[in-house]
Amino acid sequence: MEEKNKRNKYLKIRVSEAEMEAIKKKFQNSRMPTLSDFVRAMIFEGYIVQLDNNELKTIEKTANNIANNINQIAIRANSSGNVYPEDIAEIENLAHQIIQPLLFLWTQIMRVKRKLDELSGK
């Protein structure tokens, strides 16, 4: 028996006009054949992505520190003509601090993207 013929139960939910428009827009972007297929995929295969704001704030703070240090080095280099090894070492240290969280975030994003690509048949 086909899977469609086994689907004899209905799921009804209420949504606002804005929510319905958002659902329709996401459905259109999904390239799935029917809205029912899209909703089932979201229920059974979908992800809720929760980001750790503290981790993102740490990354942002470190990136800002790197940018500030580079600006200070550029100002010193322009005024004195010298770039000090300690300045370069500090930037390298900060870059090492930020690379691991960024790689972890990138890995997680790619996992979700691969799963979404599988669902949409890409």
C-alpha positions in Angstrom: 0.0 0.0 0.0 1.3 3.5 -0.8 2.4 5.8 2.0 -0.2 8.4 0.9 -3.0 6.0 1.3 -2.0 5.3 4.9 -2.3 9.0 5.8 -5.9 9.2 7.0 -5.5 11.4 10.0 -5.7 15.2 9.9 -3.6 17.7 11.8 -5.2 21.1 12.2 -3.4 24.1 13.7 -4.4 27.8 13.9 -1.9 30.4 12.6 -2.1 34.1 12.1 -2.2 35.7 8.7 1.5 36.8 9.1 2.5 33.2 10.2 0.7 31.7 7.2 2.5 34.1 4.8 5.8 33.1 6.4 5.0 29.4 6.1 4.0 29.9 2.4 7.2 31.8 1.7 9.4 29.1 3.3 7.4 26.4 1.5 8.0 28.2 -1.9 11.7 28.5 -1.1 11.9 24.8 -0.1 11.2 23.5 -3.6 9.1 20.7 -2.1 6.2 19.5 -4.2 3.4 20.1 -1.7 2.7 22.1 1.4 1.9 18.8 3.2 5.3 17.3 2.3 7.0 20.5 3.5 5.1 20.5 6.8 5.9 16.8 7.4 9.6 17.4 6.6 9.7 20.3 9.0 8.1 18.2 11.8 10.1 15.1 11.3 13.4 16.3 9.8 13.4 20.0 10.8 15.8 21.6 13.2 15.4 24.2 15.8 18.7 26.1 15.9 19.6 27.5 19.3 22.6 29.7 19.5 24.6 30.4 22.6 24.5 34.2 22.8 27.4 34.1 25.3 29.6 32.3 22.8 28.7 34.7 20.0 29.4 37.7 22.3 32.8 36.2 23.2 33.6 35.8 19.5 32.4 39.4 18.8 34.5 40.8 21.7 37.6 38.9 20.5 37.1 40.1 16.9 36.7 43.7 18.1 39.9 43.3 20.2 41.8 42.1 17.1 40.4 45.0 15.0 41.4 47.5 17.7 44.9 46.1 18.0 45.4 46.1 14.2 44.3 49.7 14.2 46.8 50.6 16.9 49.6 48.8 15.1 48.7 50.6 11.9 48.8 54.0 13.7 52.2 53.2 15.2 53.6 51.9 11.9 52.4 55.0 10.1 53.8 57.4 12.7 57.1 55.6 13.5 57.7 53.3 10.6 58.1 50.3 13.0 56.1 47.2 13.6 57.0 45.4 16.8 57.1 41.6 17.1 55.1 41.8 20.3 52.2 43.4 18.4 52.2 40.7 15.8 52.4 38.0 18.6 49.4 39.6 20.3 47.3 39.5 17.2 48.3 35.9 16.5 47.2 35.0 20.1 43.9 36.6 19.7 43.4 35.0 16.3 44.0 31.6 17.8 41.4 32.4 20.5 38.7 33.2 17.9 39.5 30.4 15.3 38.2 27.5 17.3 34.8 28.9 18.2 34.4 30.1 14.5 35.3 26.6 13.2 32.8 25.0 15.6 30.1 27.4 14.5 30.9 26.8 10.8 30.8 23.0 11.3 27.4 23.2 13.0 26.0 25.4 10.2 27.3 23.0 7.5 25.7 20.1 9.3 22.3 21.8 9.2 22.9 22.9 5.6 23.7 19.3 4.5 20.6 18.0 6.1 18.5 20.7 4.5 20.0 20.0 1.1 19.2 16.3 1.6 15.6 17.1 2.4 15.2 19.4 -0.6 16.9 16.9 -3.0 19.9 19.0 -3.8 
